[in-house]
Amino acid sequence: MRNLASLEASLTLTAPKQAISIPPPPEAKKCLLGPTTEIPCIPSFKAMPRLLSYWISIGADFALSLPSPVTTSTQLACEKSAVDAVRRPFRRLLNHSITGVPSASPLTPVPLSHHGRSIAGITGLLGQRLARAALDRGLAVRGLGRSPDKLDPTIAASLEAFVQMASHEDIPALDKAVAGVDSIINAYSPIDVLSLDGSLLLLRAAERAGIKVFIACSWNYDWTRMKYGALEHYDTCIAFEHQAALTSTIRPVYLFTGIFSSYMLSPFAPGAAVVGPEKTVFRYWGDDGLKTKHPWVTQDDAAVYTIDVLLHGKGVQDAQGGFFHIPSGRSTIAEIAEAYGRVSGKPYEVEKADSLDELRQQVDESRKRLGRGRAWDYASLAMQLESNSGIFEMADEQLYDVNKVKTATTLDDALRPIV
């Protein structure tokens, strides 16, 4: 029986009409694409997913021919396994064919269907985690991003394809990224122009492609109880949700996690920690500031929980959309401070900064003086005003059962990488 790693095949390629701008993997550099190019020998089926991903991403068409049929049942099983190994990552792509399978095999012809998942913003910190979580579940993944060199090589080699975009306004790239997939995860960076403008353009591309499952760029606090204008950074999320509900045939999925644990010592985090040379001070505002339980999540947890919601969330695969709460934990400022002390071994204090009314006055004055164009200059104060009011708390009955998917990271373990 021939070893799968040494099984040979020929690959006929038709060059794309457009210029090639995506750098090829090492295996493809020998292959100069003319109008039609035949590669007489592919040395290893292990190299083929990355090769085919590259050719697909640049728009080439291909037809793969396997070696001559064999007769023994053992060899036929080997042949069938080899076909599966090559076909599996690409069976969800259209306009590509795999031929040369023994006529007695049920694998001829090879049907290609729409079952891939596209991750927009795949090269980001969360995007790569989402890709890995999806691949670990055996899902076919297509990536959309601006910088393929930022993608982890092990993820890049496993993708169905990577589509490079010039910007969030690159309509041809958006259309290519969503063609033939059955769901989209929008993992754009949470900057305002992408949260609204970029998200709407991606949503419209999904509509044109007939896609019904769309996970919106969220992974934040639950803004559904907020008033528009209370926190400018979340106004873009609220505006997107309203516009999608008013105008789209798609009902997006929104995921509420609380703050990413990697930002737990930032001015935006619960406690607005001030890290000094001698001690770290965690602050709260209002009489109830110490009682509020603030949701938080690690990005690893968020990625795994997201993929589970995509596959098993109530109504998601039925295109009903919905709101899902998937934090790793919920903690008071005192609990966060205590965990910080345990993990870091450094002194800390918890102190009341001001009343909520005094904080509200600071935010109102900053908003009036600076204007919305400089909203990020006072965003940390506005965030503290909202979070200390308790508006972001998540009730037990709202929570997705994350521990059935993955045991949630503890607060101590979530803080270790940042102290």
NORZI-V891715 format. One record per pair of residues at least 24 apart in sequence whose C-alpha atoms are under 8 Angstrom apart, sorted by the first residue. I is the first residue (numbers start at 1). J is the second residue. Records with the same first field share a line. If there is no record, write none. Layout:
# NORZI-V891715
I = J + J
This chain:
# NORZI-V891715
1 = 74 + 75 + 78
2 = 75 + 78
4 = 44 + 45 + 78 + 82
5 = 43 + 44 + 45 + 46
6 = 43 + 44 + 45
7 = 43 + 44 + 45 + 67 + 82
8 = 41 + 42 + 43 + 44 + 66 + 67
9 = 40 + 41 + 42 + 64 + 65 + 66 + 67
10 = 38 + 39 + 40 + 41 + 42 + 64 + 65 + 66 + 67
11 = 38 + 39 + 40 + 41 + 42 + 62 + 63 + 64 + 65
12 = 36 + 37 + 38 + 39 + 62 + 63 + 64
13 = 37 + 38 + 39 + 60 + 61 + 62 + 63
14 = 60 + 61 + 62
15 = 59 + 60 + 61
16 = 58 + 59 + 60 + 61
17 = 59
18 = 59
20 = 58
21 = 58
22 = 54 + 57 + 58 + 164
24 = 54
25 = 50 + 51 + 54
27 = 51
28 = 54
45 = 82 + 85 + 86
48 = 86
49 = 86 + 89 + 157 + 158 + 159 + 160
50 = 156 + 157 + 158 + 159
53 = 157 + 159 + 160 + 161 + 162
54 = 161 + 162
56 = 161
57 = 161 + 162 + 163
61 = 95 + 96
62 = 96 + 97
63 = 96 + 97 + 98 + 99
64 = 97 + 98 + 99 + 100
65 = 98 + 99 + 100 + 101
66 = 99 + 100 + 101
67 = 100
68 = 100 + 102
69 = 100 + 101 + 102
70 = 102
80 = 105 + 107
89 = 140 + 158 + 159 + 160
90 = 160
92 = 116 + 140 + 180 + 181
93 = 180
94 = 180
113 = 180
114 = 180 + 181 + 182
115 = 140 + 180 + 181 + 182 + 183
116 = 140 + 141 + 142 + 180 + 181 + 182 + 183
117 = 141 + 142 + 181 + 182 + 183 + 184 + 185
118 = 142 + 143 + 144 + 177 + 178 + 181 + 183 + 184 + 185
119 = 143 + 144 + 184 + 185 + 186 + 187
120 = 144 + 145 + 184 + 185 + 186 + 187 + 188
121 = 145 + 146 + 186 + 187 + 188 + 189
122 = 151 + 187 + 188
123 = 147 + 148 + 150 + 151
124 = 150 + 187 + 188 + 189
126 = 187 + 299 + 300 + 303
127 = 187 + 188
128 = 152 + 155
129 = 299 + 300 + 303
130 = 303 + 304 + 306 + 307
131 = 155
133 = 303 + 304 + 307
134 = 304 + 307
142 = 177
143 = 177
144 = 174 + 177
168 = 194 + 198 + 201
169 = 198 + 201
171 = 201 + 205
174 = 202 + 205
175 = 205 + 206 + 209
178 = 205 + 206 + 209
179 = 209
180 = 209
181 = 211
182 = 211 + 212 + 213
183 = 211 + 212 + 213 + 214 + 215
184 = 211 + 213 + 214 + 215
185 = 214 + 215 + 216 + 217
186 = 214 + 215 + 216 + 217
187 = 216 + 217
188 = 217
190 = 217
192 = 233 + 236
195 = 236 + 237 + 240
196 = 236 + 237 + 239 + 240
199 = 240
200 = 240 + 244
203 = 250
207 = 248 + 249 + 250
211 = 250
212 = 249 + 250 + 251 + 319
213 = 250 + 251 + 252 + 253 + 316 + 317 + 319 + 321
214 = 250 + 251 + 252 + 253 + 321
215 = 252 + 253 + 254 + 255 + 310
216 = 252 + 253 + 254 + 255
217 = 254
218 = 254 + 255 + 256
219 = 254 + 255 + 256 + 257 + 258 + 302
220 = 255 + 256 + 257 + 258 + 259 + 260
221 = 256 + 257 + 258 + 259 + 295 + 392
222 = 256 + 257 + 258 + 392
223 = 392
225 = 391
226 = 391
230 = 382 + 386
231 = 379 + 382 + 383 + 386
232 = 372 + 375 + 379
233 = 375 + 376 + 379
250 = 319 + 321
251 = 319 + 320 + 321 + 322
252 = 320 + 321 + 322
253 = 316 + 321 + 322 + 323 + 324
254 = 321 + 322 + 323 + 324
255 = 306 + 323 + 324 + 325 + 326
256 = 323 + 324 + 325 + 326 + 327
257 = 295 + 296 + 297 + 302 + 325 + 326 + 327 + 328
258 = 294 + 295 + 296 + 297 + 327 + 392
259 = 295 + 296 + 297
260 = 296 + 297 + 298 + 299
261 = 296 + 297 + 298 + 299 + 414 + 415
262 = 298 + 414 + 415 + 417 + 418
264 = 415
265 = 418
267 = 380
268 = 379 + 380 + 381 + 383 + 384
269 = 384
270 = 294 + 333 + 384 + 387
271 = 333
272 = 384
278 = 347
279 = 346 + 347 + 348 + 349
280 = 346 + 347 + 348 + 349
281 = 348 + 349 + 350 + 351
282 = 333 + 337 + 348 + 349 + 350 + 351
283 = 333 + 350 + 351 + 352 + 353
284 = 333 + 350 + 351 + 352 + 353 + 354 + 388
285 = 352 + 353 + 354 + 355 + 356 + 359 + 384 + 385 + 388
286 = 352 + 354 + 355 + 356 + 388 + 389
287 = 355
288 = 388 + 389
289 = 333 + 388 + 389 + 390
290 = 332 + 333 + 334
291 = 332
292 = 331 + 332 + 333 + 388 + 389 + 390 + 393
293 = 330 + 331 + 332 + 333 + 390 + 393
294 = 330 + 331 + 332 + 333 + 387 + 392 + 393
295 = 327 + 328 + 329 + 330 + 331 + 392 + 393 + 394
296 = 327 + 328 + 329 + 330 + 331
297 = 326 + 327 + 328 + 329
298 = 328 + 409 + 414
301 = 328 + 406 + 408 + 409
302 = 326 + 327 + 328
304 = 405 + 406
305 = 402 + 405 + 406
308 = 405
324 = 398 + 399 + 400
325 = 394 + 398 + 399 + 400
326 = 399 + 400 + 401 + 402
327 = 399
328 = 402 + 408 + 409 + 410
329 = 408 + 409 + 410 + 411
336 = 411
339 = 411 + 412 + 415
340 = 412 + 415 + 419
342 = 412
343 = 412 + 415 + 416 + 419
344 = 416 + 419
356 = 385 + 388 + 389
359 = 385
360 = 385
